[in-house]
Amino acid sequence: MKKKEKKINSQQLKQDEIHQKNCYLQRIKAMMEILGDASAYDCLSQAGVNILYLTRIRPVKLISSDNPALKVSKNDLDALNEVLNQLLRGKLMSINPSKKQISLYDYMCYSETIYFFWRHADKGTCLNPEAFKQKFPIFNDFEDKRLEAHSIKDDYIRFISWAFTKLGHFYVRIELEILKLNTTPFNAKAFYNNYIVYLEKPETELFEIDRHKRAIFRIGIYHKNEFIGLTLTPEQLGINGLLKNIPLKVYIQRHALERITERIGDFFTVTTYTEIIRMVSKHHTFPSGDGGFLFPYTYMNKRLGYLKADIFGDQLIFRTFLFLTNNGTPEGKKLANLLGIQKLDKKYLGIDNLNTFINSDIESNENLKRVFCQAGCGDLFELKKIMKVNSSSSIHCANFLENYLGLNREKLNKQMD
């Protein structure tokens, strides 16, 4: 009985392989039509068809490192690949202006396969190699298209490595899998598009701040297998003097990361790393009033608050995150001047975090919205649309806030004048 089941399974496997091959060749024919002429398929010999299938370029795939210390879990790897596939399938490219666009995913799998086969077409693979080559005049000047496609693919992989990096815990490093030199010419891995994912521990130091030793984490990026720590010079921060060009190494405290989650929520944590890189590279800051610096923290160009940084020796350390309305921000000071409220008031009223603005009826109250916009907090209302939050508010606090703040049309107009 067991032998019979094994035989059936073997037959089924063979049928599945034939079906998979036929489906693939149908897609190849469709891609030949887009790239040039579908009749090019008829120029192939049976050996050529087999070689075309055997040498097919596999889909871009993220795989885990073999090193247990750097290994990614299967669930996380599946999530990474799902995002990558969505990006590749969602990006449309105009390969042949006179034909329909194709996804970057299809380009990588089918166009590249046909192109490399075309470059090496001969009498062993084609009944008429010259006739086959003439079907694809687009390939005579195809390298620019290839460079564009691979550049976009590399950008997506870089984006994924940044988006899934969790500052204070690990960096995601993604590198192309290199074929070993002793691999035989018939090894199918030569046609794989595998990228290895590594989880790298951050460079960590203990630093004494306010008489307490705290862990700080170096901020940087991985490029060509090498960690490059980000730096800023005092001159870029508006400080002049003898040491203005001495690089400051950029670090962040865990406290700052915790405040980001606490004050604006988990929705934005996936963009924290990329936003910090953008902030450092832009180095547009405001004075904090105590010798430090405020780096604007945004999401899709909407300001959420500031990361506060201080200089200690040759280090610039992001110490905390201030929500837009918090004391210590330009907007927080304007609110204090307009409404006479301070830190405890903001905490009591719940306006010291994003959740209140996203899920409450504050925006529907003309007086409240007007005063918050006057203080420079208008971006908080725009985020509801970006996040596609249901317009029906779950927190009804607008009337209470208006009464607590003593707002009425006459008083408000005086404050605005």
PAVEXDO-797493 format. One line per 8 residues: number of its first residue (from 0); for each residue x, y, z of C-alpha. Coordinates in nm, 2 decimals. Example, Ala and Ser with C-alpha at 12.3 -4.5 7.8 and 13.67 -1.06 7.14 Angstrom:
BEGIN
0	1.23/-0.45/0.78  1.37/-0.11/0.71
This chain:
BEGIN
0	0.00/0.00/0.00  0.28/0.24/0.09  0.46/0.17/-0.24  0.14/0.25/-0.44  0.09/0.58/-0.25  0.45/0.67/-0.32  0.41/0.60/-0.69  0.09/0.81/-0.71
8	0.27/1.10/-0.53  0.56/1.07/-0.78  0.32/1.08/-1.08  0.14/1.38/-0.93  0.47/1.56/-0.87  0.57/1.51/-1.23  0.23/1.63/-1.36  0.26/1.94/-1.14
16	0.61/2.01/-1.28  0.47/1.98/-1.64  0.18/2.21/-1.56  0.42/2.46/-1.40  0.64/2.45/-1.70  0.35/2.50/-1.94  0.22/2.80/-1.74  0.56/2.95/-1.74
24	0.61/2.91/-2.11  0.27/3.07/-2.17  0.38/3.38/-1.98  0.70/3.38/-2.18  0.50/3.39/-2.50  0.29/3.68/-2.37  0.61/3.87/-2.27  0.76/3.81/-2.61
32	0.46/3.98/-2.76  0.52/4.28/-2.54  0.89/4.30/-2.60  0.88/4.23/-2.97  0.69/3.95/-3.15  0.52/3.64/-3.00  0.61/3.44/-3.31  0.97/3.44/-3.19
40	0.87/3.14/-2.98  0.83/2.94/-3.29  1.19/2.99/-3.38  1.30/2.79/-3.07  1.41/2.43/-3.10  1.29/2.18/-2.84  1.63/2.20/-2.68  1.60/2.58/-2.68
48	1.26/2.56/-2.50  1.41/2.34/-2.24  1.72/2.56/-2.19  1.49/2.87/-2.17  1.30/2.70/-1.89  1.60/2.57/-1.70  1.78/2.91/-1.72  1.47/3.11/-1.62
56	1.54/3.40/-1.38  1.37/3.33/-1.05  1.17/3.59/-0.86  1.35/3.82/-0.63  1.33/3.66/-0.28  1.45/3.74/0.07  1.61/3.45/0.25  1.75/3.42/0.61
64	2.11/3.41/0.71  2.25/3.07/0.82  2.41/3.23/1.12  2.19/3.16/1.42  2.29/3.49/1.58  2.17/3.69/1.27  1.88/3.47/1.17  1.53/3.60/1.09
72	1.22/3.41/1.19  1.00/3.24/0.93  0.71/3.47/1.01  0.92/3.78/0.98  1.07/3.66/0.66  0.73/3.59/0.51  0.62/3.94/0.60  0.93/4.09/0.44
80	0.87/3.89/0.12  0.51/3.99/0.11  0.59/4.36/0.12  0.87/4.31/-0.14  0.63/4.13/-0.37  0.36/4.40/-0.33  0.62/4.67/-0.42  0.75/4.47/-0.73
88	0.40/4.39/-0.86  0.27/4.73/-0.80  0.54/4.91/-0.99  0.46/4.94/-1.36  0.72/4.99/-1.62  0.70/5.10/-1.99  0.95/4.87/-2.15  0.81/4.90/-2.50
96	0.62/5.24/-2.55  0.39/5.09/-2.82  0.28/4.80/-2.59  0.12/4.77/-2.25  0.31/4.83/-1.93  0.44/4.54/-1.72  0.51/4.51/-1.35  0.87/4.52/-1.22
104	0.80/4.16/-1.09  0.73/4.04/-1.44  1.02/4.23/-1.58  1.26/4.05/-1.34  1.12/3.71/-1.41  1.04/3.71/-1.78  1.19/4.00/-1.96  1.54/3.93/-1.81
112	1.51/3.56/-1.90  1.43/3.64/-2.26  1.69/3.90/-2.29  1.97/3.68/-2.16  1.85/3.39/-2.39  1.85/3.64/-2.68  2.21/3.74/-2.62  2.33/3.38/-2.64
120	2.09/3.25/-2.90  2.26/3.01/-3.15  2.18/2.70/-3.37  2.17/2.48/-3.06  1.88/2.67/-2.92  1.71/2.82/-3.22  1.60/2.68/-3.56  1.69/3.02/-3.70
128	1.90/3.23/-3.46  1.90/3.54/-3.68  1.53/3.53/-3.73  1.48/3.50/-3.36  1.71/3.79/-3.28  1.54/4.02/-3.53  1.21/3.97/-3.35  1.35/4.19/-3.06
136	1.50/4.51/-3.19  1.43/4.66/-2.84  1.72/4.45/-2.71  1.98/4.63/-2.92  1.96/4.92/-2.67  1.83/4.76/-2.36  2.09/4.82/-2.09  1.95/5.16/-1.98
144	1.61/4.99/-1.91  1.79/4.71/-1.72  1.97/4.97/-1.51  1.65/5.15/-1.43  1.47/4.84/-1.33  1.74/4.71/-1.11  1.79/5.06/-0.95  1.42/5.06/-0.85
152	1.44/4.70/-0.72  1.75/4.80/-0.51  1.56/5.10/-0.37  1.27/4.88/-0.26  1.51/4.64/-0.09  1.68/4.93/0.08  1.34/5.07/0.19  1.24/4.73/0.34
160	1.57/4.71/0.53  1.51/5.06/0.68  1.14/5.01/0.74  1.18/4.69/0.93  1.48/4.81/1.13  1.39/4.85/1.50  1.62/5.11/1.65  1.75/5.00/1.99
168	1.70/4.64/1.90  1.84/4.55/1.56  1.93/4.67/1.21  1.80/4.48/0.91  2.08/4.43/0.66  2.00/4.28/0.32  2.27/4.17/0.08  2.27/3.99/-0.25
176	2.35/3.62/-0.22  2.68/3.56/-0.40  2.73/3.24/-0.59  3.02/3.03/-0.46  3.32/3.01/-0.69  3.33/2.63/-0.69  2.97/2.60/-0.81  2.92/2.40/-1.12
184	2.78/2.57/-1.44  2.47/2.35/-1.41  2.38/2.48/-1.06  2.03/2.64/-1.09  2.13/2.89/-0.82  2.31/3.09/-1.09  1.96/3.20/-1.20  1.82/3.29/-0.85
192	1.76/3.64/-0.73  1.81/3.57/-0.36  1.89/3.84/-0.11  2.01/3.74/0.24  1.85/3.91/0.54  2.07/3.97/0.85  1.96/4.11/1.19  2.25/4.31/1.32
200	2.28/4.42/1.68  2.32/4.80/1.71  2.64/4.96/1.84  2.56/5.03/2.20  2.73/5.24/2.47  2.65/5.32/2.83  2.65/5.70/2.89  2.60/5.89/3.21
208	2.33/6.15/3.18  2.19/6.33/3.48  2.39/6.10/3.71  2.22/5.79/3.56  2.39/5.55/3.32  2.17/5.50/3.01  2.21/5.29/2.70  2.25/5.49/2.38
216	2.24/5.34/2.03  2.45/5.45/1.73  2.24/5.56/1.43  2.37/5.47/1.09  2.31/5.27/0.77  2.44/4.96/0.61  2.60/5.00/0.27  2.78/4.72/0.09
224	2.80/4.51/0.40  2.95/4.79/0.61  2.79/4.99/0.89  2.83/5.37/0.83  2.75/5.57/1.14  2.57/5.90/1.08  2.75/6.22/1.18  2.67/6.59/1.19
232	2.91/6.88/1.24  2.85/7.17/1.48  2.85/7.40/1.18  2.56/7.21/1.03  2.37/7.28/1.35  2.45/7.65/1.33  2.75/7.65/1.57  3.06/7.83/1.47
240	3.41/7.81/1.62  3.73/7.62/1.62  3.56/7.28/1.64  3.28/7.36/1.39  3.39/7.09/1.14  3.46/6.81/1.39  3.21/6.53/1.32  2.96/6.45/1.60
248	2.85/6.08/1.61  2.47/6.05/1.62  2.31/5.83/1.89  1.96/5.78/2.03  1.84/5.69/2.38  1.58/5.42/2.43  1.38/5.68/2.62  1.33/5.88/2.30
256	1.20/5.57/2.12  0.96/5.49/2.40  0.82/5.84/2.39  0.76/5.82/2.02  0.54/5.51/2.07  0.38/5.66/2.38  0.29/6.00/2.22  0.21/5.92/1.86
264	0.14/5.54/1.87  0.26/5.23/1.69  0.13/5.34/1.35  0.44/5.55/1.29  0.71/5.33/1.44  0.77/5.16/1.11  0.89/5.50/0.97  1.10/5.61/1.27
272	1.43/5.49/1.14  1.38/5.64/0.79  1.25/5.96/0.94  1.56/6.00/1.16  1.79/5.94/0.87  1.60/6.21/0.68  1.62/6.45/0.98  1.99/6.40/1.02
280	2.06/6.44/0.65  1.85/6.76/0.63  1.98/6.89/0.96  1.71/7.16/0.98  1.67/7.24/1.35  1.52/7.48/1.61  1.68/7.58/1.94  1.53/7.40/2.24
288	1.60/7.69/2.47  1.84/7.50/2.70  2.13/7.46/2.46  1.99/7.16/2.27  1.83/7.12/1.93  1.48/7.03/1.81  1.47/6.81/1.49  1.12/6.82/1.33
296	0.96/6.48/1.31  0.72/6.44/1.03  0.50/6.18/0.85  0.42/6.25/0.48  0.53/6.61/0.54  0.29/6.65/0.83  0.47/6.76/1.15  0.41/6.53/1.45
304	0.66/6.68/1.69  1.03/6.70/1.75  1.32/6.48/1.86  1.53/6.67/2.11  1.90/6.63/2.09  2.19/6.75/2.30  2.57/6.75/2.24  2.80/6.56/2.48
312	3.16/6.57/2.38  3.18/6.43/2.03  2.83/6.28/2.04  2.49/6.42/1.94  2.23/6.23/2.14  1.85/6.22/2.07  1.72/6.22/2.43  1.35/6.24/2.40
320	1.05/6.29/2.17  0.82/6.59/2.22  0.47/6.58/2.07  0.37/6.89/1.88  0.17/7.04/2.17  0.42/6.95/2.44  0.61/7.21/2.64  0.94/7.29/2.48
328	0.82/7.30/2.12  0.74/7.62/1.93  0.38/7.51/1.89  0.35/7.42/2.26  0.47/7.77/2.35  0.22/7.93/2.12  -0.06/7.73/2.28  0.06/7.84/2.63
336	0.04/8.20/2.51  -0.30/8.17/2.34  -0.47/7.96/2.61  -0.26/8.00/2.92  -0.22/7.62/2.96  0.08/7.43/3.09  0.21/7.08/3.10  -0.04/6.94/3.36
344	-0.33/7.10/3.18  -0.23/6.94/2.85  -0.19/6.60/3.02  -0.53/6.64/3.20  -0.70/6.74/2.88  -0.54/6.46/2.68  -0.40/6.69/2.42  -0.04/6.58/2.48
352	-0.07/6.28/2.24  -0.19/6.21/1.88  -0.46/5.97/1.97  -0.68/6.25/2.10  -0.66/6.45/1.78  -0.71/6.15/1.56  -1.00/5.99/1.74  -1.19/6.28/1.90
360	-1.44/6.54/1.79  -1.19/6.84/1.84  -1.18/6.90/1.46  -1.56/6.95/1.45  -1.54/7.23/1.70  -1.47/7.55/1.51  -1.32/7.74/1.81  -1.09/7.46/1.91
368	-0.97/7.38/1.56  -0.91/7.75/1.50  -0.69/7.80/1.81  -0.49/7.48/1.74  -0.43/7.59/1.38  -0.33/7.93/1.50  -0.06/7.77/1.72  0.07/7.57/1.43
376	-0.09/7.23/1.50  -0.31/7.21/1.19  -0.11/6.92/1.06  -0.26/6.70/1.33  -0.60/6.72/1.18  -0.47/6.64/0.83  -0.32/6.31/0.96  -0.67/6.17/1.02
384	-0.72/6.17/0.64  -0.38/6.03/0.57  -0.43/5.75/0.82  -0.78/5.69/0.68  -0.93/5.70/1.03  -1.31/5.66/1.05  -1.46/6.01/1.06  -1.70/5.91/1.34
392	-1.52/6.01/1.66  -1.49/5.77/1.95  -1.38/6.03/2.20  -1.63/6.31/2.26  -1.44/6.58/2.44  -1.47/6.90/2.23  -1.74/7.07/2.45  -1.55/6.99/2.77
400	-1.23/7.13/2.63  -1.40/7.44/2.51  -1.56/7.50/2.85  -1.24/7.41/3.04  -1.04/7.66/2.83  -1.30/7.92/2.87  -1.33/7.97/2.49  -1.60/8.17/2.34
408	-1.62/8.36/2.02  -1.56/8.70/2.17  -1.26/8.59/2.39  -1.11/8.38/2.10  -1.13/8.68/1.86  -0.94/8.89/2.11  -0.67/8.63/2.15  -0.63/8.61/1.77
416	-0.59/8.98/1.73
